[in-house]
């Protein structure tokens, strides 16, 4: 078993001017990953990621997730490639449906979210790998599009998923899966194991390498045994095949500082 990477979430319920302090604290603590959300209608995920990457020098910054109805795949690939080239090996994008009600609010809700996610993910991934893409799908229409500056170190294109069909899609057309978690706490081991097996089987069937499996885990920062609980969760999720365990504080005003402190050696 390989020990999973450990991360924390800076949730967008906190104002963006607090991000710098959180990013610097996570970096100083030696934490592997800092994750951001792109919830409507709060901070922009890519602008926040660019700032966090610029303030730090080592930590990986992920955005979980970028709702695909909000961006043309060519634009998404351009933005991801720019961050990947500017901060090699440190940016982790995740694509996903987004909250469908929010997508409806902005007039971007698709009649078939699965079709959109499949077409968008395949196009973005191909563009990042330096391919010239021509596609005339139900939602994605590209005519001989290629990036002038594809990244030398291509980031994994992960798909955010909950249901089994989307998890399988993550393995088939993506490079892994981001598993969200409820505020109530860690998912049952059987549920995590099922996701790992599903995405791994889909990746193998598509001839892809072993996928990344990132899992958000909600944990109460006020617990007296916080450090012990987080250490146990890292070990348990690693045994289940999760490659990154990302802790988040629940509630309306989540502060990542206690989680960062608990992960500090």
N, C-alpha and C positions, 0 to 999 in steps of 0.2 A: 504494500500500500504506500502510495506517495502522499505525504502530508499536504493537505489543501492549503492554498493561499488564503490569507485572512484579510478581510476588508471591512470598511464601515461605510454607511450611507449618510451623505448630507442631503436631507430631504428638503424639498422646495417649499415646505411650510415655513422654513426659516428664510429671512430676507437675504437677498444675494450679497449684501455687504458683509455678511458674516462668513462667507465662504472662504475668504483668504485665511482667516485665523484657523478654521477647521482643516484646511489643506496643509498648512504649515505644521499644525500639531500632529496630524496623521503622518506626515513625512518625518518629522523629528522622532516620532515614536517607533519608526521602523516598520509600520504597517505596510502590507503589500499593495493594497488597492483602496482607492477612494471612489465611491460611486455616487452618481447624480441621477435625478429623475427629470423627465420633461413632462411634468403634469400640466395640463391646461388649468388655469391660465397664469402660470407662475414663471419661474426662470426658464430661459431658453437653454436646452441641454448642450448644444454645441458651443455657444458663447461662454457658458459657465465652464465647460471642459477646457476651452482654450485658455481661460484665465487661470484655472487651477494648474494646468500643465505649465504655464509660464511662471507661476509662483514657485514651483517645485522643480526638483532635478532628478528624482528617482522613482517616485511612486507612480503606479499605473492608475489612470483615470478612466472610468467607464461611465457610459450613459445608458441607463436601463429604464426606459427605452425610448427610441426615436419612433414616434407614430408614423407609419408609412403613408397614410392619406395626406399628411401635411406637406410632403416634399416630393417633387419630381425626382426619380431615381438618379438622373444625371447630376442634379444639384446635390443630392445626398452624397453621391460618390465623390464629387469635387470637394465638398467640405471635409469628408472623412479622410480623403487622400492628403489634403493640406495639413491636417493635424498629424496624420501618420508620418508624413515626410518631415515636418517641423520637430516632432517629438518622437523619434523612431522607437518602436517597441513599447510605447507608454500609453497609447490610447486604445480603448476597447469599446467599439460601438455595438449596440444591440438594436435590432429592428423589431417592430411588433405592430399589432393591430391598433394600439391605443384604446382608450375607453370609448366605446362606440357612441355613447350619448354625447360626449365632448366632440367627437368627429361630426355628429349631426349638428351641433351648435354652430360649427364653422362652415357648414355646407359641404363637408368632405366625406361623409359616410358612404362607404361603398356597399352596393347591393350584395356583393360576395367578398367579404373581408379575406377569406382564405385565398381566393384567386389573386386578389391584389397583393397580399403578402408574398405569395409564391413568385409572382412576376417581378415584384419590386426587389425582393431579396436576390433572386437569380441575376437580375440586371446589375445591381450594385456590386455584387461579388465579382461578376465578370469584368466590370469596368475597373475595379480595384486591382485586378490581376492583369491589367494592361490589354484586355481584349477590345476589339472593335465590335460594338454591339448593334445589331439590327434586329428589332423585334416589333411585331404588330400584334399585341395581345389584347385582352379585353380592356385592360387599364393602362398598360405600359406600352408606349409607342416611341421607339428610338430608331433613327435612321443613320447608320454608320457613325455612331457616337463612340469616341475614344478619348480618354484623358490625356492631356499633354504631359501631366505630371503624376503618373501613377506611383504609388509608394514603393520604395525598394523593399521595405519590410511590410508586407501586406497584413493588416490586422485580421484576426478571425472575425467573420461576420456572424454574430450570434443572433438567435431569434428568441424573443420573449414568448413564453408559452405556459399555459395551464392545462388545457384539454389535451387528450391523447392525439388527436389529429394534428394539432399545431405542434406538439412535441415531435411527432414523426416528421413533419415538414422541416423542423429545425435541423434534423439529422440528414434529411434528403437533399435540401438545397442550401442549408447554412453550414456553419462550422461548429455548432453547438447550441446549447439552450440556456436561457436564463429562467430560473424557476422562482416566481414570486412567492411570497409567504404572507399569510394573514397576520394581523396585529396580535393574535392570540398566542403566538409563539411558534416554535419549530413544527414542521409537518411531521406526521407519523413516518417512521422509517420505511414502512411498506410503501407509502406514497412516493417517497424520494427514490426508493429502489426501482419502482415501476417506471418513473421518468427516465432514470439512467438507462435501464434496459431498453426502453422504447426508443430513445434517441440514438443509442448505440447500435441497435438493430437496423434502424433506418439508414444510418451512416454507412454501416457495413454493406447493406444492400445496394447503396448508391456508389460503392467503391471509394468512399471517403475515409480518411484517417479517423482515429478515435476522437470523438467530439469533446469540446470543453463543456463542462456542466457547472454553471454558476448558480448558487442558491442564496437568495435573501433569507435572513432569519431574524424575526422580531424577538427582542429580548428586553425585559424591563430594566432600565439602567439603575433603578433604585434598589435592586436586590443586594443583600449583604454578601451573597456568594456569587456575584456577577462574574468575576474572573474565572472561578471554577466552572460555572455553567458554560461560559463561552469556550473554555478549553475542552470540556467534555463534548460540546457540540462539534467543534472542529474535528475531534477524533472520530466521533460517530459518523459524521457526514463524509469524512475521508474514507472510512471503511465501506460506505455505500457507493463510492465512486464519484463523489462531488469533487471538482477540482478547485473551486473557490467558494468559500463561505463568507458571506457579506452580512454583517450585523447592522440592524437598524433599530432605532428607538421608536416605539409606538406613540400614538397620541397626536394631539393637535399642535403641540409645540415641541417637536423632538430635538433634543440636544445630543449631538454625537460625542461630546467631550467625555462623559463617563465611559462610553464604549472604547474610545481611544485610550483612556487611562488604563482600562482593564486589559487591553491587549499589549500594553507597554511592558517589555521584559523587565 
